[in-house]
Amino acid sequence: MLILKNIVKVIDKISIILVISLYYGSAAIAQSAPTSPASTPENPNTQVPPAAQKIEDRLPQKDVATLKFLVEKYNCNDGSNPDLTFRDGQQIDRIRFAAGLQACIKEIDRLVAQKIDSPVTKEDLETIRRLQESYATELATLKTKVDKVEGKVATVEKQQFSITTKLSGEAVLTAAGASGANPFVAGSGNANIAFTNRVRLNLTTSIPGGGTLITGLQSTNAGSSSSIQSTLGYNDIGGLNSSTVRLGSEVQFPVNPSSGTTVASLTPVANNSTRLYKLLYLQPVNSQLTAFAGTSAEVTDAFPQISPLFNDAQGSLSRFGTTAAVTRVSGGTSGFGLAAAGGVIWQPTTEFDVRALYGNINAFVPGDSLVGGGLFGGSYIFGTQLTYKPSSNLALALNYAFSSHKINILGTGLTSQDINAIPTNAANSLSNRINLNSLGLTANYGITPNIDLTATGSLISSSLPGVDANATFTSWMVGGSFKDAFAPGNMLGILFGQPLNRSSLGGSQAGTNNTNATPYQVETFYNIRVSDNVSITPGVFFVFNPEGIAGTPTATVGALRTTFKF
């Protein structure tokens, strides 16, 4: 596109080339016709003598000399041929002469416009006027050609796909199976090996002024009612696939959030339907501050992940292991777009990074639907993260969020307790608004350049406004990542922790906690880097007391993930 934009400039400068050719040609014109042999089959490279030109195409020697004088006096070229030499025998036609004349006219016009100390004399202006009249037809023809080129350039500029937009993509293919069905759910059983996919295409566009627009499209067949957790009997009561037995590459909520006024009336997202999952714009304000806003964004878009384990395409296989629980509140990650959100990124030094955002879960819903309420109603969140890196091998991230959800769910998707988070005796307790205060801390320490230790903890305190009921949820995890394990580019990961769990109930529900066993999870995976664009990750994780239900067998999930990036 840069070449196309410069076409007009090249046309403007073509006079320089033509003038140079003019001088070449002047030497040829000065030669007499008899001294230049005619071109013959035996001598095909000889020049046609000037006498062979049509009489009406010949240029007066006086005009050639005049233009040469103007070029030298007013520097009507770019200096590419300062000695103004000419190739022997090159001829000058009237159109090419007019192009050289046009270049000088533009330069003299520019000098006259300066008014002060202009070197242009009255005699030169009269000379230019005379030449314009003599070559008016050729100048008009030249202008027509330039106008046509400019029109084509303008058309291309309107129709072009911006060269400042970069396309990147990621395809995650996962084969997974599981055992350890819930004996208390009729019809549950071990999960056969299933093959799922999640494909993302991201367009990153650089906007003049330093801004960046990110547009993301996503398609998946994972996360429907036929998922692993549903087969094992650990799905949530709303069919939203909130469970401790989930893969990291599954979408957050596989339903259309504005499709109903109750959880039961929500319609599922069709498998492999392409949806907009990210639309986010970032604009630097100065060297330390960047603002961002978008109609489809997630907390994890704004808050940096400091552990190698926290990557659902290259890191942990389980949903529990891909990021701290607190960053999933109000919609989490890997969904079809959490919220309309806006915020700032402040980096006062290389050690500190402070980020804050406000987001509304479904700002596009103006009415009073399940989670709707416009930009400032319905379900919303204010979140912030402070990231501190005092050295190259140590990073700390502190998260806080306040959120208010129109229905009684946490929005993390990490446990079936997420739905009807604070159970009450009321029949419609799921429709109660819930307020959450969430606090999280993550630390990553590099023991060596190839060995990282990660620890994270999350605390979520929730209450029902107007109802004497509250609940506390906790989660923690410790893990290690070993880079270049067994082969360069590969990574071995091991982690252990407690999935998100309702640790207590308070108020009128104190002592009635329906969770009577604490869940734990252990996982190991090995990321094999086949190439810069392809990796294969086999792994397995075990969930003890899945969903905190005592008397259930350990759930075992084995998976083989293949990731393509481009």
C-alpha positions as CSV (number, residue, x, y, z in Angstrom):
1,M,0.0,0.0,0.0
2,L,3.0,2.3,0.7
3,I,3.9,1.9,-3.0
4,L,0.4,2.8,-4.1
5,K,0.4,5.9,-1.9
6,N,3.7,7.0,-3.4
7,I,2.5,6.7,-7.1
8,V,1.3,10.3,-7.2
9,K,4.5,11.5,-5.7
10,V,6.4,9.5,-8.3
11,I,4.2,11.2,-11.0
12,D,5.1,14.6,-9.5
13,K,8.8,13.7,-9.6
14,I,8.7,12.1,-13.0
15,S,9.6,15.5,-14.4
16,I,13.0,15.1,-12.9
17,I,13.6,11.9,-14.9
18,L,12.1,13.5,-18.0
19,V,14.3,16.6,-17.6
20,I,17.3,14.4,-17.2
21,S,16.2,12.6,-20.3
22,L,15.7,15.9,-21.9
23,Y,19.3,16.8,-21.5
24,Y,20.3,13.4,-22.8
25,G,18.1,14.0,-25.8
26,S,19.4,17.6,-26.4
27,A,22.8,16.2,-27.2
28,A,21.2,13.8,-29.7
29,I,19.0,16.5,-31.2
30,A,22.1,18.6,-31.7
31,Q,23.6,15.9,-33.8
32,S,23.0,16.1,-37.6
33,A,20.8,13.4,-39.2
34,P,23.4,12.1,-41.6
35,T,25.9,11.2,-38.8
36,S,23.4,8.7,-37.2
37,P,23.0,5.5,-39.3
38,A,19.5,4.2,-39.8
39,S,18.4,1.1,-37.9
40,T,18.7,-2.0,-40.1
41,P,18.2,-5.7,-39.5
42,E,22.0,-6.1,-39.5
43,N,22.4,-3.2,-36.9
44,P,19.2,-3.3,-34.8
45,N,20.5,-1.3,-31.9
46,T,21.4,1.9,-33.8
47,Q,19.3,5.0,-33.1
48,V,16.7,6.3,-35.4
49,P,18.1,9.7,-36.6
50,P,16.3,12.8,-35.3
51,A,15.4,13.6,-38.9
52,A,13.1,10.6,-38.9
53,Q,10.9,12.1,-36.2
54,K,7.6,13.7,-37.2
55,I,8.1,17.4,-37.7
56,E,5.3,18.3,-35.3
57,D,7.0,16.2,-32.5
58,R,10.3,18.0,-32.7
59,L,11.2,20.4,-29.9
60,P,12.7,23.8,-30.6
61,Q,16.3,24.0,-29.4
62,K,15.5,27.3,-27.7
63,D,12.8,25.7,-25.5
64,V,15.1,22.8,-24.6
65,A,17.8,25.3,-23.5
66,T,15.3,27.4,-21.6
67,L,14.0,24.5,-19.6
68,K,17.6,23.4,-18.9
69,F,18.3,26.9,-17.5
70,L,15.2,26.8,-15.3
71,V,16.0,23.3,-14.0
72,E,19.6,24.4,-13.0
73,K,18.5,27.7,-11.5
74,Y,15.6,26.5,-9.4
75,N,16.7,22.9,-8.8
76,C,13.6,21.3,-10.3
77,N,14.9,17.8,-9.6
78,D,15.8,15.7,-6.6
79,G,19.6,15.7,-7.2
80,S,19.6,12.1,-8.5
81,N,21.5,13.2,-11.6
82,P,23.3,16.4,-10.6
83,D,25.6,16.5,-13.7
84,L,22.6,16.5,-16.0
85,T,24.3,14.2,-18.5
86,F,22.4,12.4,-21.3
87,R,22.5,9.1,-23.0
88,D,23.6,9.4,-26.6
89,G,20.7,9.6,-29.0
90,Q,17.8,9.7,-26.5
91,Q,14.9,11.7,-27.9
92,I,12.5,13.9,-26.1
93,D,8.9,14.1,-27.0
94,R,6.5,16.9,-26.2
95,I,4.7,15.0,-23.4
96,R,7.9,14.2,-21.6
97,F,9.1,17.8,-22.0
98,A,5.8,19.0,-20.5
99,A,6.4,16.7,-17.5
100,G,9.7,18.5,-16.9
101,L,8.1,21.8,-17.4
102,Q,5.3,21.0,-14.9
103,A,8.0,20.1,-12.2
104,C,9.5,23.5,-12.6
105,I,6.2,25.3,-12.5
106,K,5.4,23.6,-9.1
107,E,8.8,24.6,-7.7
108,I,8.5,28.2,-8.9
109,D,4.9,28.4,-7.5
110,R,6.2,27.2,-4.1
111,L,9.0,29.8,-4.1
112,V,6.6,32.6,-5.1
113,A,4.2,31.6,-2.3
114,Q,7.0,32.2,0.2
115,K,6.9,35.9,-0.9
116,I,9.9,36.8,1.3
117,D,13.3,36.6,-0.4
118,S,11.9,34.7,-3.4
119,P,14.6,34.2,-6.1
120,V,12.0,34.2,-8.9
121,T,12.4,37.1,-11.3
122,K,9.8,38.7,-13.4
123,E,11.6,37.6,-16.6
124,D,11.5,33.9,-15.4
125,L,7.8,34.2,-14.7
126,E,7.2,35.5,-18.2
127,T,9.3,32.7,-19.6
128,I,7.2,30.1,-17.7
129,R,4.0,31.8,-19.0
130,R,5.2,31.5,-22.5
131,L,6.1,27.8,-22.2
132,Q,2.8,27.1,-20.6
133,E,1.0,28.6,-23.6
134,S,3.2,26.7,-26.0
135,Y,2.7,23.4,-24.4
136,A,-0.9,23.8,-23.0
137,T,-2.2,20.7,-24.8
138,E,0.6,18.5,-23.4
139,L,0.2,19.9,-19.9
140,A,-3.5,19.1,-20.0
141,T,-2.9,15.6,-21.3
142,L,-0.4,15.0,-18.5
143,K,-2.9,16.3,-15.8
144,T,-5.5,13.9,-17.1
145,K,-3.1,11.0,-16.7
146,V,-2.2,12.1,-13.2
147,D,-5.9,12.5,-12.2
148,K,-6.6,8.9,-13.4
149,V,-3.8,7.5,-11.4
150,E,-4.9,9.5,-8.3
151,G,-8.4,8.2,-8.8
152,K,-7.2,4.6,-8.9
153,V,-5.1,5.1,-5.8
154,A,-8.1,6.6,-3.9
155,T,-10.2,3.6,-4.9
156,V,-7.5,1.1,-3.7
157,E,-7.2,3.0,-0.4
158,K,-11.0,2.7,0.2
159,Q,-11.1,-1.0,-0.7
160,Q,-7.8,-2.2,0.8
161,F,-7.6,-4.5,3.8
162,S,-5.5,-2.5,6.2
163,I,-1.8,-3.4,6.1
164,T,-1.7,-2.4,9.8
165,T,-3.9,-5.4,10.8
166,K,-2.2,-8.6,11.8
167,L,-4.0,-11.9,11.9
168,S,-3.1,-14.5,14.5
169,G,-4.8,-17.7,15.4
170,E,-4.9,-20.6,17.8
171,A,-6.6,-24.0,17.4
172,V,-6.8,-26.3,20.4
173,L,-7.8,-29.9,19.8
174,T,-8.3,-32.1,22.9
175,A,-9.0,-35.8,23.3
176,A,-10.1,-36.5,26.8
177,G,-11.8,-39.2,28.8
178,A,-12.7,-39.6,32.5
179,S,-13.7,-42.1,35.2
180,G,-15.2,-41.7,38.7
181,A,-18.9,-41.1,38.2
182,N,-21.1,-39.6,40.9
183,P,-22.9,-42.6,42.5
184,F,-25.7,-40.3,43.8
185,V,-26.8,-39.2,40.3
186,A,-28.9,-41.6,38.3
187,G,-27.6,-42.3,34.8
188,S,-24.1,-41.0,35.4
189,G,-21.1,-43.1,34.2
190,N,-17.5,-42.9,33.1
191,A,-16.9,-40.5,30.2
192,N,-15.8,-42.0,26.9
193,I,-12.9,-40.4,25.1
194,A,-14.2,-37.4,23.3
195,F,-12.5,-35.2,20.7
196,T,-13.2,-31.4,21.1
197,N,-11.9,-28.2,19.5
198,R,-11.6,-24.5,20.2
199,V,-10.5,-22.2,17.5
200,R,-9.7,-18.5,17.9
201,L,-8.8,-15.9,15.3
202,N,-7.6,-12.5,16.5
203,L,-7.2,-9.4,14.4
204,T,-4.8,-6.8,15.9
205,T,-5.0,-3.5,14.2
206,S,-2.6,-0.6,14.8
207,I,-4.5,2.7,14.9
208,P,-2.7,6.0,14.0
209,G,-1.7,7.7,17.3
210,G,-0.5,4.5,18.9
211,G,-3.9,2.8,19.6
212,T,-4.5,-0.9,19.1
213,L,-7.8,-2.6,18.3
214,I,-8.2,-6.3,19.1
215,T,-11.0,-8.2,17.5
216,G,-11.4,-11.9,18.4
217,L,-13.6,-14.6,16.9
218,Q,-14.1,-18.0,18.6
219,S,-15.7,-21.3,17.7
220,T,-15.9,-24.4,19.8
221,N,-17.7,-27.7,20.3
222,A,-16.6,-28.0,23.9
223,G,-18.7,-27.1,26.9
224,S,-22.1,-28.4,25.9
225,S,-24.4,-30.6,28.1
226,S,-22.5,-33.6,26.8
227,S,-19.3,-32.5,28.5
228,I,-17.2,-34.6,30.9
229,Q,-18.7,-33.2,34.0
230,S,-22.2,-33.8,32.8
231,T,-21.4,-37.4,31.9
232,L,-19.8,-38.0,35.3
233,G,-22.8,-36.5,37.1
234,Y,-21.1,-33.4,38.4
235,N,-22.8,-30.7,36.4
236,D,-24.4,-27.8,38.2
237,I,-28.2,-27.4,38.7
238,G,-28.5,-24.8,36.0
239,G,-26.8,-26.7,33.2
240,L,-24.1,-24.0,33.0
241,N,-21.2,-26.5,33.3
242,S,-19.8,-25.1,36.5
243,S,-17.7,-28.0,37.9
244,T,-14.4,-29.0,39.4
245,V,-14.0,-31.6,36.6
246,R,-13.4,-29.2,33.6
247,L,-10.8,-28.7,31.0
248,G,-9.1,-25.3,30.7
249,S,-10.0,-25.0,27.0
250,E,-13.7,-25.1,27.6
251,V,-15.8,-22.0,27.3
252,Q,-17.0,-20.3,30.5
253,F,-20.8,-20.5,29.9
254,P,-22.0,-22.3,26.8
255,V,-25.4,-20.5,26.8
256,N,-26.8,-17.3,25.3
257,P,-27.0,-15.0,28.4
258,S,-29.9,-12.8,27.1
259,S,-32.1,-15.7,25.9
260,G,-34.2,-16.1,28.9
261,T,-35.4,-14.7,32.2
262,T,-34.6,-17.8,34.2
263,V,-31.6,-20.2,34.2
264,A,-33.8,-22.9,32.8
265,S,-34.9,-20.8,29.9
266,L,-31.3,-20.1,28.7
267,T,-30.6,-21.5,25.2
268,P,-27.3,-23.3,24.6
269,V,-24.8,-22.0,22.1
270,A,-24.7,-24.1,19.0
271,N,-21.6,-26.2,18.6
272,N,-18.9,-24.7,16.3
273,S,-20.9,-21.5,15.8
274,T,-18.6,-18.5,15.3
275,R,-19.0,-15.8,17.9
276,L,-17.3,-12.5,18.7
277,Y,-15.5,-13.2,22.0
278,K,-13.2,-10.1,22.1
279,L,-13.5,-6.5,21.0
280,L,-11.0,-4.3,22.9
281,Y,-9.3,-1.0,22.2
282,L,-6.1,0.2,23.9
283,Q,-4.8,3.8,23.7
284,P,-1.6,5.0,25.2
285,V,-2.1,8.3,27.1
286,N,1.6,8.8,27.9
287,S,4.7,6.7,28.5
288,Q,3.2,5.4,31.7
289,L,-0.5,5.3,31.2
290,T,-2.7,3.3,28.8
291,A,-6.5,3.4,28.7
292,F,-8.7,0.6,27.3
293,A,-12.3,-0.1,26.5
294,G,-14.3,-2.6,24.7
295,T,-17.7,-4.3,24.4
296,S,-16.3,-7.8,24.8
297,A,-13.5,-8.2,27.3
298,E,-12.5,-10.4,30.2
299,V,-10.7,-9.8,33.5
300,T,-7.8,-11.9,32.3
301,D,-7.4,-9.6,29.3
302,A,-6.5,-6.8,31.6
303,F,-4.7,-8.6,34.4
304,P,-1.3,-10.2,33.5
305,Q,-0.8,-13.8,34.3
306,I,2.6,-14.3,36.0
307,S,2.9,-18.1,36.1
308,P,3.9,-20.4,33.2
309,L,1.1,-22.8,34.4
310,F,-1.6,-20.2,33.7
311,N,-2.1,-20.9,30.0
312,D,-5.1,-22.9,28.8
313,A,-3.3,-23.7,25.4
314,Q,0.2,-24.4,26.6
315,G,0.0,-24.8,30.4
316,S,-2.3,-26.6,32.7
317,L,-4.9,-28.9,31.2
318,S,-7.5,-28.4,33.9
319,R,-9.7,-25.3,34.4
320,F,-8.6,-25.1,38.0
321,G,-4.9,-24.8,37.1
322,T,-5.1,-22.2,34.3
323,T,-5.5,-19.1,36.5
324,A,-6.4,-18.0,40.1
325,A,-10.0,-18.4,41.0
326,V,-10.5,-14.7,41.9
327,T,-9.8,-13.6,38.3
328,R,-12.7,-15.8,37.1
329,V,-15.3,-14.0,39.2
330,S,-18.1,-12.4,37.1
331,G,-17.4,-14.4,34.0
332,G,-13.8,-15.6,34.2
333,T,-12.0,-16.5,31.0
334,S,-12.3,-18.5,27.8
335,G,-16.0,-17.5,27.4
336,F,-17.6,-15.6,24.5
337,G,-16.9,-12.3,26.0
338,L,-17.3,-11.4,29.6
339,A,-18.5,-7.8,29.6
340,A,-18.4,-4.3,28.2
341,A,-15.4,-3.0,30.1
342,G,-13.1,0.0,30.4
343,G,-10.1,0.8,32.5
344,V,-6.5,1.9,32.8
345,I,-3.0,0.4,32.9
346,W,-0.4,2.4,34.9
347,Q,3.2,1.4,34.8
348,P,5.1,4.1,36.8
349,T,8.3,1.9,36.9
350,T,9.5,-1.4,35.5
351,E,8.8,-3.0,38.8
352,F,5.1,-1.9,39.2
353,D,2.1,-2.5,37.1
354,V,-1.3,-1.3,38.3
355,R,-4.5,-2.0,36.4
356,A,-8.2,-1.3,37.1
357,L,-11.4,-1.9,35.2
358,Y,-15.1,-1.6,35.4
359,G,-17.2,-4.1,33.5
360,N,-20.8,-4.9,33.0
361,I,-21.6,-8.5,32.3
362,N,-24.2,-7.8,29.6
363,A,-24.3,-4.1,28.9
364,F,-25.9,-4.8,25.6
365,V,-29.2,-5.9,27.3
366,P,-31.3,-2.8,27.9
367,G,-34.2,-4.6,29.4
368,D,-34.8,-6.5,32.6
369,S,-33.6,-9.9,31.6
370,L,-31.8,-12.6,33.6
371,V,-28.6,-10.5,33.8
372,G,-29.6,-7.4,31.8
373,G,-29.8,-3.8,33.0
374,G,-27.7,-1.7,30.6
375,L,-24.2,-0.4,31.3
376,F,-24.7,0.4,35.0
377,G,-27.4,-2.1,36.0
378,G,-27.7,-5.8,36.0
379,S,-24.5,-7.6,36.9
380,Y,-21.2,-5.6,37.1
381,I,-17.7,-5.7,38.5
382,F,-14.9,-3.4,39.6
383,G,-11.5,-5.1,39.7
384,T,-7.9,-4.2,40.1
385,Q,-4.5,-5.8,40.1
386,L,-1.2,-4.7,41.4
387,T,1.8,-6.6,39.9
388,Y,5.2,-6.2,41.5
389,K,8.4,-7.5,40.0
390,P,11.3,-6.6,42.3
391,S,13.7,-8.8,40.4
392,S,13.9,-10.8,37.2
393,N,13.0,-14.1,39.0
394,L,10.2,-12.9,41.4
395,A,6.7,-11.7,40.6
396,L,3.8,-10.9,42.9
397,A,0.2,-10.2,41.8
398,L,-2.5,-8.9,44.3
399,N,-6.1,-8.9,43.1
400,Y,-9.2,-7.3,44.5
401,A,-12.7,-7.2,43.0
402,F,-16.1,-6.1,44.1
403,S,-18.9,-7.4,42.0
404,S,-22.7,-7.5,42.2
405,H,-24.6,-10.2,40.2
406,K,-28.3,-10.1,39.4
407,I,-28.6,-13.8,40.1
408,N,-27.2,-15.9,42.9
409,I,-24.1,-17.2,41.2
410,L,-20.3,-16.5,41.5
411,G,-19.7,-16.6,37.7
412,T,-16.4,-18.5,38.0
413,G,-17.5,-21.8,36.5
414,L,-15.1,-23.7,38.8
415,T,-17.6,-25.6,41.0
416,S,-21.2,-26.6,40.9
417,Q,-21.5,-24.6,44.2
418,D,-21.0,-21.5,41.9
419,I,-24.7,-21.8,41.1
420,N,-27.0,-20.9,44.0
421,A,-23.9,-19.9,45.8
422,I,-25.7,-19.0,49.0
423,P,-28.5,-21.6,49.4
424,T,-31.5,-20.5,51.4
425,N,-34.8,-22.0,52.2
426,A,-36.6,-19.7,49.7
427,A,-37.8,-21.4,46.6
428,N,-36.5,-18.6,44.4
429,S,-33.1,-18.2,46.1
430,L,-31.4,-18.4,42.7
431,S,-33.0,-15.2,41.6
432,N,-31.6,-13.2,44.6
433,R,-28.9,-10.6,43.9
434,I,-25.5,-11.5,45.3
435,N,-22.6,-9.1,46.3
436,L,-19.0,-10.4,46.3
437,N,-15.7,-9.2,47.7
438,S,-12.9,-11.2,46.2
439,L,-9.2,-11.1,47.2
440,G,-6.4,-13.0,45.5
441,L,-2.6,-13.3,45.8
442,T,-0.3,-15.1,43.4
443,A,3.5,-15.4,43.6
444,N,5.9,-16.9,41.1
445,Y,9.5,-17.5,41.9
446,G,12.2,-18.6,39.5
447,I,14.6,-20.9,41.5
448,T,16.7,-21.2,38.4
449,P,16.2,-20.0,34.8
450,N,14.3,-23.2,34.1
451,I,12.5,-23.9,37.3
452,D,9.5,-21.8,38.5
453,L,7.5,-22.2,41.7
454,T,3.9,-20.8,41.8
455,A,1.6,-20.3,44.7
456,T,-1.9,-18.7,44.6
457,G,-4.8,-18.2,46.9
458,S,-8.3,-16.8,46.5
459,L,-10.9,-15.7,49.1
460,I,-14.4,-14.8,48.1
461,S,-16.8,-13.3,50.6
462,S,-20.4,-13.2,49.4
463,S,-23.8,-12.0,50.8
464,L,-27.4,-11.6,49.6
465,P,-28.6,-8.0,50.0
466,G,-31.7,-7.9,52.1
467,V,-31.3,-11.5,53.2
468,D,-29.6,-12.7,56.3
469,A,-27.3,-15.1,54.5
470,N,-23.7,-15.2,53.5
471,A,-21.0,-17.6,52.4
472,T,-17.2,-17.8,52.1
473,F,-15.4,-19.5,49.3
474,T,-11.7,-20.4,49.3
475,S,-9.2,-21.9,46.8
476,W,-5.4,-22.3,46.8
477,M,-2.8,-24.0,44.7
478,V,1.0,-24.7,44.6
479,G,2.8,-25.9,41.6
480,G,6.1,-26.1,39.7
481,S,7.0,-25.7,36.0
482,F,10.2,-27.1,34.6
483,K,11.3,-25.5,31.3
484,D,13.4,-27.5,28.8
485,A,12.5,-30.7,30.7
486,F,14.0,-33.7,28.9
487,A,14.3,-31.6,25.6
488,P,14.8,-28.0,24.7
489,G,11.5,-26.1,24.4
490,N,9.4,-28.6,26.4
491,M,7.8,-28.0,29.8
492,L,6.8,-30.3,32.7
493,G,4.1,-29.0,35.0
494,I,3.0,-30.3,38.4
495,L,0.4,-28.8,40.7
496,F,-1.6,-29.5,43.8
497,G,-4.3,-27.6,45.5
498,Q,-7.9,-27.1,46.6
499,P,-10.5,-26.2,43.9
500,L,-12.9,-23.4,44.8
501,N,-15.0,-24.6,47.7
502,R,-17.7,-23.2,49.9
503,S,-15.9,-23.3,53.2
504,S,-18.6,-21.8,55.4
505,L,-22.2,-20.4,55.5
506,G,-23.3,-17.6,57.8
507,G,-26.3,-15.7,58.9
508,S,-29.5,-17.7,59.0
509,Q,-27.8,-20.5,57.1
510,A,-24.9,-20.9,59.6
511,G,-24.2,-24.5,60.2
512,T,-26.2,-25.8,57.3
513,N,-23.3,-26.1,54.8
514,N,-24.3,-28.8,52.4
515,T,-20.6,-29.4,51.6
516,N,-19.2,-32.0,53.9
517,A,-15.9,-32.8,52.2
518,T,-13.1,-30.6,51.0
519,P,-12.1,-31.2,47.4
520,Y,-8.4,-31.5,46.4
521,Q,-6.7,-31.8,43.0
522,V,-3.4,-33.0,41.8
523,E,-2.2,-32.7,38.1
524,T,0.7,-33.3,36.0
525,F,1.3,-32.5,32.3
526,Y,4.1,-32.4,29.8
527,N,4.1,-29.8,27.0
528,I,6.1,-31.0,24.0
529,R,7.1,-28.2,21.6
530,V,7.0,-29.9,18.2
531,S,7.8,-26.6,16.5
532,D,7.3,-22.9,17.0
533,N,3.7,-23.3,15.9
534,V,2.7,-26.8,17.2
535,S,2.7,-28.3,20.7
536,I,1.3,-31.6,22.1
537,T,0.4,-31.9,25.8
538,P,-0.5,-35.2,27.4
539,G,-1.5,-35.0,31.0
540,V,-3.8,-36.3,33.8
541,F,-5.5,-34.8,36.8
542,F,-7.3,-36.3,39.8
543,V,-10.0,-34.6,41.8
544,F,-10.6,-36.0,45.3
545,N,-14.1,-35.4,46.7
546,P,-15.3,-33.7,43.5
547,E,-17.7,-30.9,44.1
548,G,-17.1,-31.4,47.9
549,I,-19.4,-34.4,48.0
550,A,-18.4,-37.0,50.5
551,G,-18.6,-40.6,49.5
552,T,-17.8,-40.0,45.8
553,P,-14.9,-41.8,44.1
554,T,-11.9,-39.9,42.9
555,A,-12.5,-38.4,39.4
556,T,-9.7,-39.1,37.0
557,V,-9.4,-37.1,33.8
558,G,-6.8,-37.9,31.1
559,A,-6.3,-35.6,28.2
560,L,-4.1,-35.2,25.1
561,R,-4.1,-31.6,23.9
562,T,-2.7,-30.4,20.6
563,T,-2.2,-26.7,20.0
564,F,-1.6,-24.9,16.7
565,K,-0.6,-21.3,16.7
566,F,0.0,-19.0,13.8
